Amino acid sequence: MLVTLAALLLGLAVIALILGLIQPKWVLIGNGHKTRAKVLLIYSLVFVIGIILNVIALPSSFEAGKKALSDKNYEYAIIKLESIPSDDKHYSEAQALLKQAHLLLWPSKLEAAKKANTEHQYARVIQLLTDYPKKEEGYTEASQLIAAANAELEEQQKQKNAEAAAKEADAAYAKAEEERKKALSDYPECDSKNATEAVTSALADAPLGRVHGYALIKIKNAAELSASPAERKCQGIAFMNDGNSYPIMFSFARDGEDIMVQAQVIGL
């Protein structure tokens, strides 16, 4: 109760001081002269009262240590009980409680570490057991738990590194694929109308067309053999003006600013 009252007084004093220094009438009541000096005097006094109540309300080191021990907070209990001077009336009892806290500290840490281990909180295991004394019972088990936790953390780090490397590789592949597709965008798709028109024109200008009179009617089953920024290679079945069909290989490649077309009708 006193702790709550002290906190309220301290909070009230701070807020009132801030507001009162801005405008005294906000925090002073009555009809008297309202000045910042009066605000400072009144609420400084309230602040001091709050601090005094807070000090009074705080439990002694002995009580705090005793409560911490009952709450199984052995480390805090040891800190509070060790701070009690030898001339304190509770010194003898505090020493007995201190011995009890020391006796229970490491077994409790070992149990907490076991629980953390089952919950895969390996960093917590190491934190709890790192300074486990060799003379304490359970030291061997604590050492084994630390070793296992370190191994698990190393494995987790390896997995994280592998995942990071995989993400980096995926990003690099995606970037390369994007650049490849961008470079390939200048070449017509193997089964597109533009590809057929380009091959038809190329064959017409070749000796096969100019000298022998062959002409391409259409390409069926056109498929991509390979594709790179340098060249796209395709194959398919060419239907020619002689009424027959032949395997055809054709490709598109960049020559400076131009796209060059090469085609070979197999069997002619």
C-alpha positions as CSV (number, residue, x, y, z in Angstrom):
1,M,0.0,0.0,0.0
2,L,2.8,2.4,1.0
3,V,4.7,1.6,-2.2
4,T,1.6,2.5,-4.3
5,L,1.0,5.7,-2.4
6,A,4.7,6.7,-2.7
7,A,4.5,6.1,-6.5
8,L,1.4,8.2,-6.8
9,L,2.9,11.1,-4.9
10,L,6.1,11.0,-6.9
11,G,4.1,10.9,-10.2
12,L,1.8,13.7,-9.0
13,A,4.7,15.8,-7.9
14,V,6.6,15.5,-11.2
15,I,3.5,16.2,-13.4
16,A,2.4,19.1,-11.2
17,L,5.9,20.7,-11.2
18,I,6.0,20.6,-15.0
19,L,2.5,22.0,-15.5
20,G,2.9,24.5,-12.6
21,L,6.1,25.9,-14.0
22,I,4.2,26.5,-17.3
23,Q,1.0,27.9,-15.7
24,P,0.8,28.0,-11.9
25,K,-3.0,28.3,-11.8
26,W,-3.3,24.9,-13.3
27,V,-2.0,23.2,-10.1
28,L,-2.7,25.7,-7.3
29,I,-6.1,26.0,-5.7
30,G,-7.6,28.9,-3.7
31,N,-7.7,32.6,-4.2
32,G,-4.1,33.4,-3.1
33,H,-1.4,34.7,-5.3
34,K,-0.3,31.9,-7.6
35,T,3.4,31.9,-8.5
36,R,5.9,29.5,-9.9
37,A,7.9,29.8,-6.6
38,K,4.9,28.5,-4.7
39,V,4.5,25.6,-7.2
40,L,8.1,24.7,-6.7
41,L,7.9,24.8,-2.9
42,I,4.7,22.8,-2.6
43,Y,5.4,20.1,-5.1
44,S,9.0,19.7,-4.2
45,L,7.8,19.0,-0.7
46,V,5.3,16.4,-2.1
47,F,8.1,14.9,-4.1
48,V,10.3,14.6,-0.9
49,I,7.4,13.0,1.0
50,G,7.0,10.5,-1.8
51,I,10.7,9.5,-1.7
52,I,10.5,9.1,2.1
53,L,7.4,6.9,1.9
54,N,9.1,4.9,-0.8
55,V,12.2,4.3,1.4
56,I,9.9,3.3,4.3
57,A,7.9,1.0,2.1
58,L,10.9,-0.8,0.7
59,P,11.6,-4.1,2.5
60,S,14.9,-4.5,4.3
61,S,17.6,-6.6,2.7
62,F,16.8,-9.4,5.1
63,E,13.1,-9.4,4.3
64,A,13.8,-9.1,0.6
65,G,16.3,-11.9,0.7
66,K,14.0,-14.1,2.7
67,K,11.1,-13.5,0.3
68,A,13.4,-14.2,-2.7
69,L,14.4,-17.5,-1.1
70,S,10.8,-18.5,-0.6
71,D,10.1,-17.5,-4.3
72,K,13.1,-19.7,-5.4
73,N,14.9,-16.7,-6.7
74,Y,18.2,-17.9,-5.2
75,E,20.6,-15.5,-6.9
76,Y,18.7,-12.4,-5.7
77,A,18.3,-13.9,-2.3
78,I,22.1,-14.4,-2.1
79,I,22.7,-10.8,-3.2
80,K,20.4,-9.4,-0.5
81,L,21.4,-11.7,2.3
82,E,25.1,-11.1,1.7
83,S,24.6,-7.4,2.0
84,I,23.5,-7.7,5.7
85,P,26.2,-6.5,8.0
86,S,27.4,-8.6,10.9
87,D,26.0,-6.2,13.5
88,D,22.5,-6.5,12.1
89,K,20.0,-8.2,14.4
90,H,19.1,-10.6,11.6
91,Y,22.7,-11.5,10.7
92,S,22.7,-15.0,12.2
93,E,19.4,-15.9,10.6
94,A,20.5,-14.3,7.3
95,Q,23.7,-16.5,7.3
96,A,21.6,-19.6,7.7
97,L,19.3,-18.6,4.9
98,L,22.3,-17.7,2.8
99,K,23.7,-21.2,3.3
100,Q,20.4,-22.6,2.2
101,A,20.3,-20.3,-0.9
102,H,23.8,-21.4,-1.9
103,L,22.8,-25.0,-1.4
104,L,19.7,-24.7,-3.7
105,L,21.1,-22.3,-6.3
106,W,22.9,-24.7,-8.7
107,P,20.4,-27.6,-8.5
108,S,17.7,-25.1,-9.3
109,K,19.8,-23.8,-12.3
110,L,20.3,-27.4,-13.4
111,E,16.6,-28.1,-13.4
112,A,15.9,-24.8,-15.2
113,A,18.5,-25.7,-17.8
114,K,16.9,-29.1,-18.3
115,K,13.6,-27.5,-18.9
116,A,15.2,-24.9,-21.3
117,N,16.8,-27.8,-23.2
118,T,13.5,-29.6,-23.7
119,E,12.1,-26.3,-25.1
120,H,15.1,-26.0,-27.4
121,Q,16.3,-22.8,-25.7
122,Y,19.9,-23.7,-26.0
123,A,21.3,-20.2,-25.4
124,R,19.4,-20.2,-22.1
125,V,21.0,-23.5,-21.2
126,I,24.5,-22.1,-21.6
127,Q,23.6,-19.0,-19.8
128,L,22.4,-21.0,-16.8
129,L,25.2,-23.5,-16.5
130,T,28.3,-21.7,-17.8
131,D,29.8,-21.1,-14.3
132,Y,28.6,-24.4,-12.8
133,P,31.2,-25.2,-10.1
134,K,33.1,-28.5,-10.5
135,K,32.6,-29.3,-6.8
136,E,28.8,-29.1,-7.1
137,E,26.7,-32.3,-7.6
138,G,25.4,-32.5,-11.1
139,Y,28.5,-30.9,-12.7
140,T,29.0,-33.8,-15.2
141,E,25.4,-33.5,-16.3
142,A,25.7,-29.7,-16.6
143,S,28.8,-30.1,-18.7
144,Q,27.0,-32.5,-21.0
145,L,24.0,-30.1,-21.4
146,I,26.4,-27.3,-22.2
147,A,28.2,-29.4,-24.8
148,A,24.9,-30.5,-26.4
149,A,23.5,-27.0,-26.4
150,N,26.7,-25.6,-28.1
151,A,26.4,-28.4,-30.7
152,E,22.8,-27.5,-31.4
153,L,23.6,-23.8,-31.7
154,E,26.4,-24.6,-34.1
155,E,24.0,-26.7,-36.2
156,Q,21.4,-23.9,-36.1
157,Q,24.1,-21.5,-37.3
158,K,25.1,-23.8,-40.1
159,Q,21.5,-24.1,-41.2
160,K,21.1,-20.3,-41.1
161,N,24.3,-19.9,-43.1
162,A,23.1,-22.5,-45.6
163,E,19.7,-20.8,-45.9
164,A,21.4,-17.4,-46.4
165,A,23.7,-18.9,-49.1
166,A,20.7,-20.5,-50.8
167,K,18.8,-17.2,-50.8
168,E,21.9,-15.5,-52.2
169,A,22.2,-18.1,-54.9
170,D,18.5,-17.9,-55.7
171,A,18.8,-14.1,-55.9
172,A,21.8,-14.4,-58.2
173,Y,20.0,-16.9,-60.4
174,A,16.9,-14.8,-60.6
175,K,19.0,-11.8,-61.6
176,A,20.8,-13.8,-64.2
177,E,17.5,-15.2,-65.5
178,E,16.0,-11.8,-65.7
179,E,19.0,-10.5,-67.6
180,R,18.9,-13.6,-69.9
181,K,15.2,-13.1,-70.6
182,K,15.8,-9.4,-71.3
183,A,18.6,-10.3,-73.8
184,L,16.4,-13.0,-75.4
185,S,13.5,-10.6,-75.8
186,D,15.0,-9.4,-79.0
187,Y,14.8,-12.9,-80.5
188,P,11.4,-14.2,-81.6
189,E,10.0,-17.3,-79.9
190,C,10.6,-20.5,-81.9
191,D,6.9,-21.2,-82.5
192,S,5.9,-17.5,-83.1
193,K,4.6,-16.0,-86.4
194,N,7.6,-13.7,-86.4
195,A,10.0,-16.6,-86.3
196,T,8.2,-18.3,-89.2
197,E,8.3,-15.1,-91.2
198,A,12.0,-14.5,-90.5
199,V,12.9,-18.1,-91.5
200,T,10.7,-17.8,-94.7
201,S,12.5,-14.7,-95.7
202,A,15.9,-16.2,-95.0
203,L,15.2,-19.3,-97.1
204,A,13.9,-17.2,-99.9
205,D,17.1,-15.2,-100.0
206,A,19.3,-18.3,-99.8
207,P,20.3,-20.4,-102.8
208,L,17.6,-22.9,-101.8
209,G,15.0,-20.4,-102.7
210,R,16.7,-18.2,-105.3
211,V,18.3,-20.9,-107.3
212,H,16.2,-24.0,-106.6
213,G,12.8,-22.4,-106.2
214,Y,12.0,-23.8,-102.8
215,A,9.7,-21.8,-100.5
216,L,8.7,-22.4,-96.9
217,I,4.9,-22.8,-96.4
218,K,4.8,-23.2,-92.6
219,I,6.7,-24.7,-89.6
220,K,5.0,-27.2,-87.3
221,N,6.1,-28.5,-83.9
222,A,8.6,-25.7,-83.5
223,A,10.6,-26.0,-80.3
224,E,13.5,-24.4,-78.6
225,L,16.8,-26.3,-78.4
226,S,18.7,-23.8,-76.5
227,A,18.7,-20.1,-75.6
228,S,21.3,-17.7,-74.4
229,P,21.9,-14.0,-74.8
230,A,24.1,-14.8,-77.8
231,E,21.7,-17.1,-79.7
232,R,18.4,-18.9,-79.7
233,K,18.4,-22.3,-81.5
234,C,15.2,-24.0,-82.7
235,Q,14.0,-27.0,-84.5
236,G,10.7,-28.1,-86.2
237,I,9.1,-29.6,-89.3
238,A,9.2,-27.5,-92.4
239,F,6.4,-27.8,-94.9
240,M,7.8,-26.8,-98.3
241,N,6.2,-25.8,-101.6
242,D,7.1,-29.2,-103.1
243,G,4.4,-30.8,-101.0
244,N,6.9,-32.5,-98.7
245,S,7.9,-31.9,-95.1
246,Y,11.4,-31.9,-93.8
247,P,13.2,-31.4,-90.4
248,I,14.4,-27.9,-90.1
249,M,17.0,-26.3,-87.8
250,F,17.0,-22.5,-87.4
251,S,18.5,-19.9,-85.1
252,F,18.6,-16.2,-84.3
253,A,21.7,-14.4,-83.2
254,R,22.7,-10.8,-82.8
255,D,25.1,-9.2,-85.2
256,G,25.7,-5.7,-83.9
257,E,22.3,-4.0,-84.0
258,D,20.8,-6.6,-86.3
259,I,19.3,-10.0,-85.7
260,M,20.7,-12.6,-88.0
261,V,18.6,-15.6,-89.1
262,Q,20.1,-19.0,-90.1
263,A,18.0,-21.9,-91.3
264,Q,18.8,-25.4,-92.6
265,V,16.2,-27.7,-94.2
266,I,17.5,-31.2,-93.7
267,G,17.1,-33.3,-96.8
268,L,17.2,-30.5,-99.3
